[in-house]
Amino acid sequence: MGPPNHTVLAGACASLICTIALSQPLGLPPVPVPSDNPQTPEKIALGDKLFNDKRFSSTGEVSCSKCHDPTKVFTDSPLVTSEGINKLTGTRNSPTVINSAYFSRLFWDGRSPSLEDQAQHPIINPVEMGLIDHVPVLRIVRSDPDYIAAFKTVFGKEGQQVTMREVQQAIASFERTLVSGDSPFDEWYYGKRQDAISAQARRGFDVFLNKGRCVSCHTIEQDYALFTDNRFHNIGVGVNRIQSDIPTLVPVFLKANATLEEVDKAVLSNPKVSELGRFAVTDALDEIGAFKTSTLRNVAVTAPFMHDGSLKTLRDVVDHYNNGGITRKTDPVNDFLSGGIRPLELTDDEISDLVAFMETLTSPQFAAQKAASLNSASCDVSTTSMAAAASPMRTTEGAAQ
């Protein structure tokens, strides 16, 4: 099958040749790989094929790549919330899969402990891929000649020996190749190239570290920056809409004692349950309305923002924090707001500087991809191959490096 390839829109005038791989880009640590699912070129290629297979949906029209589109930085931007089978709309915005290998828990509420586990859930969610169970998936991979050969090569299994475990492991292995650093910030901060970012962005970085206190959750280490603390916080988005319902909604939810599979379905189909956030998974009252800290990498090209896609621009996001966890200054502050959220008193110039800094967190291949999509009228737009690495030991080469 060969190494996986993704087609991305690339302006010919940008001469974009990019790869995403299991190398170690500037600004990122080594990708964590579980001991029971080591990377191989063949497994990555198989995962790529599975990730893009529309037959794993009830309508034959939806694959993982519909909501995580490689031409849109592996999101479905600019959709506010994701669209699944029969144009059904869920309650959550699709985060990028790029750098998801570094998250300790997956989904906005952290209900999944690994990429392997996460891979199984959208397939049987009624508003995503819509299958009742995984039987159709197994029927396909056990009968399709290409899959038969691939699973035999990768796992040494065939027929009934192939289970969802192997399917999930292959998809997760592919997703671990979707890693991107080497942003202008990385060139400046870790590469010590002083001209890599503007003076305004450098001022914005000072706001990020100090007055804005962004670094408290969007962390930066000495040798790398994930821009996430891998934790969950109530920042005042969404939960404000159900504040009056919480006294009745929470006891009912606790009494129901829902399984994680039931939670998975409920949070994407019931807007009120969705806004319960991490509480829906843990039943911990102090996690009502708490959602995962997103990475800020590539944030400038993955709008809209927040778990519900309710904030359209980076300036909207900064304004929300500047107001102390409320979108409009007249909104009430919710009772479960995380303790560190309070008004920042940033000036308009400081807000602009902070936005300029966040724009430096875009990796070159995605900056070029975005530029090509915006300038298609004045630039020949062609397709360029984005090849994942054939080996975890291989050093990625190309314009992104």
N, C-alpha and C positions, 0 to 999 in steps of 0.2 A: 504493500500500500504506500510505502514511502513516508517521508516526514509530512506532517499536516501543513496545509496552506490555507490562508485566509485571503479573500479579496477585499481590498480596501480602496476607497476612492482616493486618488492621488493626482494632484495637478502635475501635468507634464513639466510645467515651468518650475515646479518645486524640486524636480529630480528626486522624488522620495523613494528610497530603497530602505525598508526597515524590517527588522526582525524582533520578535519577542521570544525570549528564551530563558532557560534555567541557568544562565550565567549570572554574575553578580553585578548588576548595574551600579554606577556611582550613586551613593546615597541609600542603598538598600543592603540588608544583611543577606546571608545565604538563605535560600528558600527551605523552610522546614519540610522534610519528607518523612512520613511515617515508616517505620521499619518493616511493616507488613505490606507496604505498597510501594516498592522501589520504582524509580523511573526507568523506562526503557524507550527507545525510539519507536518501537512497534506499538507499545501500549499508548504512548502519546498520540500516535496516528489513529489508533482505534478510538480513543476518547474524542478526538476531533470529529470523526465520522459520526459517532453517537450524539455528540453535542448538536450536530446539524441535521439530524434525522427527523423529518416531519411526521414520519409514520408512527412515532411514539405519542401521538395525540389522537383524540377521538375523532377529529375531523380530517386528519392527515394534512393539516395546514400549519401546525405550530411545532417548532422545535425550541430547544434552549436558546438558540441564536436569535429567535424572534425578539425576545426581551433583552438579550445581551448580544447586540448586533456589532460585529467587528468594524463596520463602517461608521459606528456611532460611539466609539470608545467602549464597546461592549456594554452599552446601555440601550434604552429605546427612546432616548432624548429626541424630541422635546416633550414626549408624553408626560403628563402629570403623574398618572398611575398606569400600571401595565395593562395591556390588552391581550387576552388569551383567546380561547376558542370562541367562535361565533361572535367575536368582538365584545365579549364580556369583559368588563373592567373591574379590577380588584381595588383594594384600598391602599396599596403601597407602591411607592416609586421604585423602579428597578435600579439598584446601585450597580456600578461597574464591577465586572469580574476581575478587572485588572488589579493585581496585587492582593486579591482576596486570599491568596495562599498564606498571608501573614495574619489573618484573623483567627483568633482562638475559638470564636463561635460565629456561626453564620445566621443569616436573616437579620432583619432589623431588631427583632426581639431576642436574638440569640438562641432560638429554640433548637438549633442543630449544632452538634459538637464538632463537626468536621466537614470538609468538602465531600468526602465519601457519603456521609449520611445525607447531606443537603441534596445531593443529586437525585435522590429517589422521590422527593416530595412534590415538586411541580408537576410531575407526570400524572399524579393521581389527585391533584387539586382541581375541584370542579370549575374554577374560573381561570385556570391556567391551561394545562394540556388535556384535562378532562377525562382521563381513563378511570374506570371504576377500580381497577387493580393493575398489577404489573404483568399479568399473564400475556397480554398482546405484545409487550416488549420482548418477553422471553420467546414467544412464538416466532417473532421476526429474527432475533439474533441466532436462534437455533436452526433456522431454515434458509436464511439468505446465504448464498454461497460465499460471498465476500466476508461476511461475519463469521461463518463457520471456520474459514481458513484463518482469519485473524485471531479469534479466540483460541484456536488450537495452537497458533504460534506464540501468543502472548502468555496464555495461562496453562497451556497443555490440557485444555478441556474441550469437550464437544458434547452435543446433544443435551441430555438432561443434567449433565455435569455443570453446564453454564447456568449461573444464577444471577440474581440482581446484584449480588456482592461484586462479581466481576465487572458487570456493567458500570456500577458506581465507581469502582476503583479506576477503571479506564477514563471515565469522564473527569474524575478528580485529578488524575495524572496530567491530562491535557490542560486543565485549568491552572495547574501549578506552573505551566510554562508561560502564563500570561502575566508577565512581570515587567514593570517599566519604571526606570529611574532616569538618571542622566538629564534631569531638568536644568534650566538655567540656575535655579537655586542651588542644585547639587554642584554644578560647575563652580559657583561662587563660594559656597560654604565649605564644601568638602574638597573641591578641586583648587581652591584658592585663586581663582581667576577673577580678579577684581572688576573687570569690565563685563562680566556675565549678566549682571542685572543693573537696572537703573538706580540712580540716587533716590528716586521716589520709592522704589521697591525696598531699598535698604532702610529708608525711614519706616516703611510699613512693617519690616521685620522687627524693628525696635518696638513698634506698637504691639505686634504679635507676642513678643516676649514680656512686655512690661504692662503698659496701661490697659491693653486689651485682654491680657491674661489668657490668650488663646492656647498657649503652650501647655497650660494645665491639663488639657484633655487631648490636644493634638500634639503629641509629644515628639521631641527631637533628642536624639542621643548623640554621643560624641562621635561615633563612626557611621551612623545611619539615622534616618528619620522615617518612621512609619506614619507620622502625623495622626496617630490614634493611640489612645490608652487601652484599647480593647475592653472598654467598660461601657456601662449603660447609664444614661443620665436623663432626667426630666428637665428639658430646656424650655418648656412652655409651648411647644408646638403640638397642636391636635388635641391634647387633653383638655384644654380650655373649653372646647366645644361640648364636652360631656361632663363638665364639673358638677352640674346639678343632678346628673344621673348616677354618679359614683356611689352614693349611699345605698341605692337599691341594686345597682348593677354588680357591685363587688360581692355582696353576700350570695347572690344568685350564682355567680361564677364559681365561688368557692364551694358551694353546695353541689354544683354539677360535677366537680372533680374530673374535669375533662382530660382525656388522654392527649398526648402531644399531636397525634394524627388529627384528633378533633379540633385542637387549637389551631393547627395549620390551616384547616378549612375555614374555621370561624373567623380568623383575623383577616382573611382576604375577602370574605363575603358579608361580614357584619361591621359596619363602620364604627359602631360604639365599642365593640370588642377590640377592634384594631387599635383604638386609642388607649387601651389599657396597657399597651406596651409590654415590657418585660414581666409585669405582674401576671399576665396571662400564662406565662411559662412557669414562674416560680411560686406564685401565690403570696409573694412577699409584699406587704402593704407599702413599704418604702420604695418599691419599684413601679408603682402605678405611674403610667405615662413616661416611663424611661425607655429610651431607645439607644441603639449602638452608636458610639462615636465613629462617624465615617472618616476614612482617610481623606486628607485634603489634596492628595496627589491627583492631578488632572481635573481638579474641581472646576476650573474655568471653562472646561469643554464638556461638562456633564450635567448642565442645568436641565430641569429645575431641581430644587434642593429640599432636603429633609425627607423623613420617611413617607410623608404624604404628598411630596412634590408641591407644597403650598407656597414656597418662596421661589420667585422666578429668577432673581439675579443675585450675584454675590453681594451687591450693595444691600439688597433686601435682607439677606442673612445677617450682615453686620448691623444693620439698623435694628433687627430683632434683638440681638444681644445687647446693643447699646441701650435699648429701652428696658433692659433687665428681664428679658424672657417674655416679652409681649410684642406682638406685631404692630399694633396701634397703641399709642400712648394712653388711650382711653380704656383699653382692655383691662380686665381684672387679672391679677397674678394668681395662678392656680395654687391650691393648697399643698401640692406635692412637689413644687419646684425644687430642684437640687440646690443645696445650700450655697454653692459657689456662683450661682447666677444672680447678678445684681447690676443695676445701671452702671455703664462704663464712663459716661460723660466724654465720649470722643467728639472731637470737632469734625466738621465736614472735611477738612483737609486730611485729618488722621484717618477717617473712614476711606477716603480715596487712596491714601498711601497703603492702607491695609489690603484693599482690593488689589492694588498693583502688585503687592508682594505675593498674594495668592495666585495671581496670574503667572508668576515665575515657576510654579510647581507643575507646569504642563510639560510632559516629555516631548522631545522634538518630533517624533513620528505622529503624535496626535495633534500637535500644533500645526504641522503641515497638512494633516488630514482635514482639520477644521478650516484652514485657510483655503484649501482646494474647494471645499464645499461652498464657501462663501464667495469665491471668485470664479465659479464655473463659467460665468458669462464672458469673462475676459481671458480665460486661460483654458487651453485644451485639457479636458479631464479624461484621464485614462485609468485603467485598473492596474494596480501593482501588487505583486504577491507579497504577503506577509508570512514568512515561513517560521514555524516554531522550530526550536532546536532539535537536532537529531540525537543529541546526547547531552546529559546533564554536565558533562565535562567540557563540552564544546564552548569556545569563546565566540560570542555573537559579533558579527562584523556588519558594517553598513552605516548608513547615514545617522542611525540612532546612537551610534557609539562615539 
